[in-house]
Amino acid sequence: MTQDNITPTPNLDKDSQNTQIVLDLQDKKLLVVNSRRRNGLILYKHYHAEFAGPGAVVGSVFDTDVTHIAPVGDLSLVVPQNKAERERAYLIRRQWVRLIKQITDNPEPMQRAKMILNQFENWFDASTASHLPDEAFARLVGVLPKTVSKVRRAEHRIEL
């Protein structure tokens, strides 16, 4: 994949960049989370959120209902250059959806919250995960934000 990096735009602040990305997604622009970086995108939708990690496609008809986003890591989105890149990106997005589904299959909310936090710490690092809001994790795995907060507090006490 070539490095046609479309974000970040140097002359825009973070909020403006995020707003522009949301508008691009709502306009069905097809982008791919740069697979050469540890980054991703939490896509907030009306009642849930989805995660697109490195290599995953975002946009097109799948994300027109995005209300806002939470960039994970040093976000970089690229434009796929050909059909093969687009197909690979669709497959990778599906893999990310399946990984999150494995977590949501657990019937215990506290366990789901703990599992998603642990996964993000493993995929990225503890610092990156700590900067993401409770609501983002809650929407990813179908729990209340206060459940994520409780798990975070319990984990923090264990580390002390």
C-alpha positions as CSV (number, residue, x, y, z in Angstrom):
1,M,0.0,0.0,0.0
2,T,1.4,3.4,-0.9
3,Q,1.7,6.0,1.8
4,D,-1.0,8.4,0.6
5,N,-1.6,9.5,4.1
6,I,-4.7,11.6,4.3
7,T,-4.5,12.4,8.1
8,P,-3.5,14.2,10.1
9,T,-3.9,17.5,8.3
10,P,-1.3,19.8,9.8
11,N,-3.4,23.0,9.6
12,L,-6.3,21.5,11.6
13,D,-6.6,20.9,15.3
14,K,-7.5,17.4,16.6
15,D,-11.2,18.2,16.9
16,S,-11.4,19.6,13.4
17,Q,-9.4,16.6,12.1
18,N,-11.9,14.2,13.8
19,T,-14.8,16.2,12.4
20,Q,-13.4,16.0,8.9
21,I,-12.9,12.2,9.2
22,V,-16.5,11.8,10.4
23,L,-17.7,13.8,7.4
24,D,-15.5,11.8,5.0
25,L,-17.0,8.6,6.4
26,Q,-20.5,9.9,6.2
27,D,-19.8,10.8,2.6
28,K,-18.9,7.2,1.9
29,K,-15.2,7.9,1.3
30,L,-13.2,4.6,1.4
31,L,-10.1,4.7,3.6
32,V,-7.8,2.2,5.3
33,V,-6.3,2.4,8.8
34,N,-2.5,2.4,8.0
35,S,-1.2,-1.1,8.6
36,R,2.3,0.2,9.1
37,R,1.5,1.9,12.4
38,R,0.0,0.9,15.7
39,N,-3.2,2.8,15.4
40,G,-6.9,2.4,14.9
41,L,-10.2,4.1,15.0
42,I,-13.2,3.6,17.3
43,L,-16.3,4.4,15.3
44,Y,-19.2,5.6,17.4
45,K,-22.5,4.8,16.0
46,H,-26.0,5.5,17.5
47,Y,-26.1,2.7,20.0
48,H,-22.7,1.0,19.8
49,A,-19.2,1.4,18.6
50,E,-16.9,-0.6,16.3
51,F,-13.2,-0.8,16.2
52,A,-11.1,-0.7,13.0
53,G,-7.5,-1.6,13.7
54,P,-4.4,-1.5,11.5
55,G,-5.2,-2.6,7.9
56,A,-9.0,-2.3,8.3
57,V,-11.2,-0.5,5.8
58,V,-13.4,2.3,7.1
59,G,-16.0,4.3,5.2
60,S,-18.0,3.3,2.1
61,V,-21.5,2.2,2.9
62,F,-20.5,0.6,6.2
63,D,-19.9,3.7,8.2
64,T,-22.3,6.3,7.0
65,D,-24.0,6.2,10.4
66,V,-20.8,7.2,12.3
67,T,-21.7,10.0,14.8
68,H,-18.1,10.6,16.0
69,I,-14.8,8.9,16.4
70,A,-12.0,8.2,18.9
71,P,-8.6,7.8,17.2
72,V,-6.4,5.2,18.9
73,G,-2.6,5.8,18.8
74,D,-1.1,8.0,16.1
75,L,-3.9,7.7,13.6
76,S,-3.1,7.5,9.9
77,L,-5.6,6.8,7.2
78,V,-4.6,5.9,3.7
79,V,-6.5,5.6,0.4
80,P,-6.4,2.0,-1.0
81,Q,-4.7,2.1,-4.4
82,N,-6.3,-0.9,-6.1
83,K,-8.9,-3.7,-5.8
84,A,-6.5,-6.1,-4.0
85,E,-5.8,-3.5,-1.3
86,R,-9.5,-2.8,-0.8
87,E,-10.3,-6.6,-0.6
88,R,-7.5,-7.2,1.9
89,A,-8.8,-4.2,4.0
90,Y,-12.3,-5.6,4.0
91,L,-11.1,-8.9,5.2
92,I,-9.0,-7.3,8.0
93,R,-12.0,-5.2,9.1
94,R,-14.0,-8.4,9.4
95,Q,-11.2,-9.9,11.5
96,W,-11.4,-7.0,13.9
97,V,-15.1,-7.3,14.1
98,R,-14.7,-11.0,15.0
99,L,-12.1,-10.3,17.6
100,I,-14.5,-7.9,19.4
101,K,-17.4,-10.3,19.0
102,Q,-15.4,-13.0,20.8
103,I,-15.3,-10.6,23.8
104,T,-18.9,-9.7,23.6
105,D,-19.9,-13.4,23.6
106,N,-19.0,-13.5,27.3
107,P,-22.2,-13.1,29.2
108,E,-20.6,-11.4,32.2
109,P,-20.3,-7.6,31.8
110,M,-17.4,-7.2,34.2
111,Q,-15.5,-9.8,32.3
112,R,-16.3,-8.2,28.9
113,A,-15.0,-4.9,30.2
114,K,-11.8,-6.5,31.6
115,M,-11.2,-8.4,28.4
116,I,-11.5,-5.3,26.1
117,L,-9.2,-3.3,28.3
118,N,-6.7,-6.1,28.4
119,Q,-6.9,-6.5,24.6
120,F,-6.3,-2.8,24.0
121,E,-3.3,-2.8,26.3
122,N,-1.9,-5.8,24.4
123,W,-2.7,-4.4,20.9
124,F,-1.3,-1.0,21.8
125,D,0.0,-0.2,25.3
126,A,-1.3,0.7,28.7
127,S,-0.8,4.4,28.2
128,T,-2.8,4.5,24.9
129,A,-5.6,2.4,26.4
130,S,-5.7,4.7,29.5
131,H,-6.4,7.8,27.3
132,L,-9.5,6.3,25.8
133,P,-12.8,7.1,27.4
134,D,-14.8,4.5,29.4
135,E,-17.7,5.0,27.0
136,A,-15.6,3.9,24.0
137,F,-14.8,0.6,25.6
138,A,-18.4,0.3,26.9
139,R,-19.9,0.7,23.5
140,L,-17.5,-1.7,21.9
141,V,-18.6,-4.6,24.2
142,G,-22.1,-3.7,25.3
143,V,-21.6,-2.7,28.9
144,L,-22.2,0.5,30.9
145,P,-19.4,3.0,31.1
146,K,-19.5,2.7,34.9
147,T,-18.7,-1.0,34.5
148,V,-15.5,-0.1,32.6
149,S,-14.7,2.5,35.2
150,K,-15.1,-0.1,38.0
151,V,-12.7,-2.5,36.2
152,R,-10.2,0.2,35.7
153,R,-10.3,1.2,39.3
154,A,-10.0,-2.4,40.4
155,E,-7.0,-3.0,38.1
156,H,-5.3,0.2,39.3
157,R,-5.6,-0.9,42.9
158,I,-4.0,-4.3,42.1
159,E,-1.1,-2.5,40.4
160,L,-0.4,-0.3,43.5
